[in-house]
Amino acid sequence: MKSLKKFAFAAALATAAASAAAAPLTLTYTKSALAGGLYGYDFRLTLDNHDGSWSAGQQWDWIIFGESGLSAPSLFDTNGSASGGLSWTTTSFAAPITTVTESSGGHNGPTLAVGANSVVLPGWSPATLGDFIGWSGTSTVNVTDGTMKWSALMAGGGAQPINLELANPQAAARLPEPAALALVAIALAGVGAARRRSSR
């Protein structure tokens, strides 16, 4: 009996690992420090089919981000899952996202709803590789890179639910400093002057 329980437990772990690995979507984000102790987050959920499991017609909804683990407080939580502790303000999103709400219980964090039926299907159905949905927001929490997880609990069209995948932090694009731009302008002017002299 003990060996049967161990086998069942091992099989359940293997199944969970296999379903967690079958995720043709990747969530990336950039984070920037803002004034007043806030951090800005820009998210992009992209169909990249990195695991080879995608086929046309698959769809996902009830997308939760900022997770730290199953039944654990959201990384954006500031008071241990007590009511009102989520430090997240959505600043922008576009169709097909219709609203950003909050999930609690087994999966905790800000939650995207796609389509008219809230977090139930039909959901986001990317048509081609590279399709993405994006959203932005602010928080007082500076999430440590490499710790944020996400899930898509509703799936259809042959897709599997996505459970606690790691989100990938990306370096924010840096704008050139004014002094660096001035140096480039001087160098280009010098090249232009040298070409004019050599052509005489």
Backbone torsions as a table, in degrees:
resi	resn	phi	psi	omega
1	MET	NA	-40.7	179.2
2	LYS	-61.5	-42.6	-177.9
3	SER	-67.5	-32.6	177.4
4	LEU	-66.3	-40.3	177.6
5	LYS	-64.9	-42.1	178.4
6	LYS	-63.2	-41.4	179.7
7	PHE	-64.6	-43.8	179.9
8	ALA	-63.2	-40.8	178.5
9	PHE	-64.3	-44.6	179.2
10	ALA	-63.9	-40.6	179.1
11	ALA	-64.9	-40.4	178.5
12	ALA	-64.0	-41.6	177.5
13	LEU	-64.0	-42.7	179.6
14	ALA	-63.6	-41.6	178.8
15	THR	-64.5	-43.7	179.2
16	ALA	-63.2	-41.8	179.4
17	ALA	-65.1	-40.9	-179.9
18	ALA	-65.5	-43.1	-179.2
19	SER	-70.3	-32.2	177.8
20	ALA	-69.4	-32.4	-178.2
21	ALA	-76.9	-21.5	-177.7
22	ALA	-84.9	78.3	-178.4
23	ALA	-136.3	101.9	-179.6
24	PRO	-78.9	4.1	-179.3
25	LEU	-109.0	147.5	175.7
26	THR	-127.2	130.7	175.8
27	LEU	-100.5	122.9	174.9
28	THR	-119.6	158.1	177.3
29	TYR	-152.1	154.6	168.9
30	THR	-115.9	151.5	-178.6
31	LYS	-131.3	137.6	177.7
32	SER	-139.2	144.6	177.4
33	ALA	-77.5	131.4	178.9
34	LEU	-113.5	176.2	177.6
35	ALA	-71.2	158.0	173.5
36	GLY	72.2	24.6	177.9
37	GLY	76.3	16.3	178.6
38	LEU	-99.5	156.7	173.2
39	TYR	-123.7	135.9	177.8
40	GLY	-97.3	136.8	179.5
41	TYR	-124.6	132.3	173.9
42	ASP	-120.7	120.4	-176.4
43	PHE	-108.6	149.7	176.0
44	ARG	-144.6	117.0	177.0
45	LEU	-102.2	115.3	-169.8
46	THR	-119.6	138.9	170.2
47	LEU	-81.1	105.8	177.5
48	ASP	-115.9	-8.8	178.3
49	ASN	51.3	39.9	-177.7
50	HIS	-65.1	-17.0	178.9
51	ASP	-106.3	-1.5	177.7
52	GLY	74.2	15.8	-175.6
53	SER	-97.8	-2.7	-174.5
54	TRP	-80.3	142.9	168.6
55	SER	-142.4	153.9	-177.5
56	ALA	-56.8	142.1	178.0
57	GLY	96.7	-11.6	177.4
58	GLN	-68.1	149.4	-178.9
59	GLN	-148.3	154.5	-178.5
60	TRP	-138.0	149.4	175.8
61	ASP	-151.3	178.9	-176.6
62	TRP	53.9	62.1	-175.0
63	ILE	-95.3	116.6	-176.3
64	ILE	-109.9	133.6	177.9
65	PHE	-128.5	164.5	-177.3
66	GLY	79.7	22.1	179.8
67	GLU	-82.0	151.5	175.2
68	SER	-113.2	-19.1	-179.9
69	GLY	164.9	169.3	-178.6
70	LEU	-63.7	128.8	179.8
71	SER	61.3	16.4	178.1
72	ALA	-101.1	154.6	178.3
73	PRO	-59.8	150.8	174.9
74	SER	-62.2	150.0	174.7
75	LEU	-64.1	-21.1	177.8
76	PHE	-89.8	5.7	-178.6
77	ASP	-83.7	136.0	-179.0
78	THR	-110.1	-2.2	-179.9
79	ASN	-146.5	43.2	171.2
80	GLY	63.1	42.2	176.1
81	SER	72.7	5.7	175.8
82	ALA	-68.8	156.1	-177.4
83	SER	-55.0	134.8	177.7
84	GLY	80.1	11.5	-175.7
85	GLY	-91.0	-2.8	-177.3
86	LEU	-80.2	118.8	178.7
87	SER	-98.2	81.2	178.7
88	TRP	-148.3	126.9	174.3
89	THR	-125.2	117.6	178.4
90	THR	-75.7	129.8	180.0
91	THR	-107.0	-24.0	177.3
92	SER	-162.8	149.3	170.1
93	PHE	-162.2	163.9	-178.5
94	ALA	-134.7	164.4	176.9
95	ALA	-56.1	142.5	15.2
96	PRO	-89.0	3.5	175.8
97	ILE	-67.7	131.5	-179.7
98	THR	-107.6	-26.6	179.0
99	THR	-160.2	157.8	172.5
100	VAL	-121.3	122.4	-177.1
101	THR	-126.3	-151.3	-178.4
102	GLU	-138.7	138.1	173.7
103	SER	-110.1	147.9	176.3
104	SER	-146.2	157.1	-177.1
105	GLY	120.0	-115.6	178.4
106	GLY	-73.6	-39.6	177.2
107	HIS	-116.6	128.2	-172.6
108	ASN	-126.9	127.2	175.5
109	GLY	153.7	176.9	174.9
110	PRO	-58.8	144.3	-171.1
111	THR	-133.2	130.1	176.1
112	LEU	-90.2	135.1	170.6
113	ALA	-112.4	133.8	-178.0
114	VAL	-113.9	133.6	177.7
115	GLY	83.0	-179.0	-173.1
116	ALA	-78.4	-15.5	-173.8
117	ASN	-99.5	33.3	179.3
118	SER	59.5	-125.3	-173.8
119	VAL	-98.2	20.1	176.2
120	VAL	-110.8	160.1	-176.9
121	LEU	-65.8	152.7	8.1
122	PRO	-75.1	150.2	-178.1
123	GLY	-119.5	-156.0	178.7
124	TRP	-75.6	125.1	-179.4
125	SER	-123.3	90.7	-179.2
126	PRO	-63.2	139.7	-174.9
127	ALA	-91.7	-33.3	-177.5
128	THR	-142.7	160.2	175.6
129	LEU	-56.7	138.2	-178.3
130	GLY	95.4	-14.0	175.9
131	ASP	-60.5	145.6	-179.1
132	PHE	-150.2	162.4	167.6
133	ILE	-122.8	148.4	-177.5
134	GLY	-137.1	154.9	177.8
135	TRP	-158.0	161.4	-177.7
136	SER	-138.2	160.0	176.8
137	GLY	-171.7	179.6	179.6
138	THR	-129.0	157.1	178.2
139	SER	-153.3	156.8	172.1
140	THR	-82.7	-5.6	-175.8
141	VAL	-96.0	129.1	173.8
142	ASN	-95.1	92.4	-176.8
143	VAL	-66.9	130.6	177.3
144	THR	-66.8	126.9	179.5
145	ASP	-57.1	140.9	178.8
146	GLY	86.9	4.3	-179.0
147	THR	-112.9	-17.1	-174.3
148	MET	-78.8	133.0	177.4
149	LYS	-118.4	164.6	179.7
150	TRP	-147.1	159.9	179.5
151	SER	-142.5	155.0	170.2
152	ALA	-128.1	101.2	-168.2
153	LEU	-81.1	-22.4	177.5
154	MET	-107.9	134.0	-179.9
155	ALA	-143.1	149.5	178.9
156	GLY	-151.3	176.5	179.0
157	GLY	66.4	28.0	-179.2
158	GLY	92.7	-3.9	177.8
159	ALA	-77.9	156.1	175.3
160	GLN	-103.1	146.9	172.0
161	PRO	-58.1	150.8	180.0
162	ILE	-109.9	128.5	-171.1
163	ASN	-125.9	110.8	171.9
164	LEU	55.5	51.8	172.1
165	GLU	-80.5	148.9	176.2
166	LEU	-74.7	136.7	172.0
167	ALA	-87.0	144.9	-175.8
168	ASN	-102.7	115.4	176.4
169	PRO	-71.1	143.3	177.8
170	GLN	-120.8	149.2	176.3
171	ALA	-70.2	133.6	177.3
172	ALA	-68.0	140.7	177.8
173	ALA	-64.7	128.9	-179.1
174	ARG	-97.4	134.2	175.2
175	LEU	-81.3	141.8	179.0
176	PRO	-63.3	145.9	176.4
177	GLU	-69.1	149.2	177.6
178	PRO	-56.6	-37.8	-179.7
179	ALA	-65.1	-38.2	178.6
180	ALA	-66.1	-39.5	177.5
181	LEU	-64.1	-38.7	178.6
182	ALA	-64.0	-42.0	178.1
183	LEU	-61.8	-41.9	178.4
184	VAL	-63.2	-42.6	179.6
185	ALA	-63.1	-42.1	178.6
186	ILE	-63.9	-43.0	179.7
187	ALA	-62.5	-43.3	179.3
188	LEU	-65.7	-38.6	177.1
189	ALA	-63.6	-41.0	178.0
190	GLY	-63.1	-42.3	177.9
191	VAL	-63.0	-42.0	179.4
192	GLY	-63.6	-42.7	179.3
193	ALA	-64.9	-41.8	179.6
194	ALA	-64.1	-38.8	179.4
195	ARG	-66.6	-39.2	179.0
196	ARG	-64.7	-40.8	179.8
197	ARG	-65.6	-42.0	-177.5
198	SER	-72.1	-21.3	-179.1
199	SER	-86.2	-7.6	179.2
200	ARG	-80.5	NA	NA
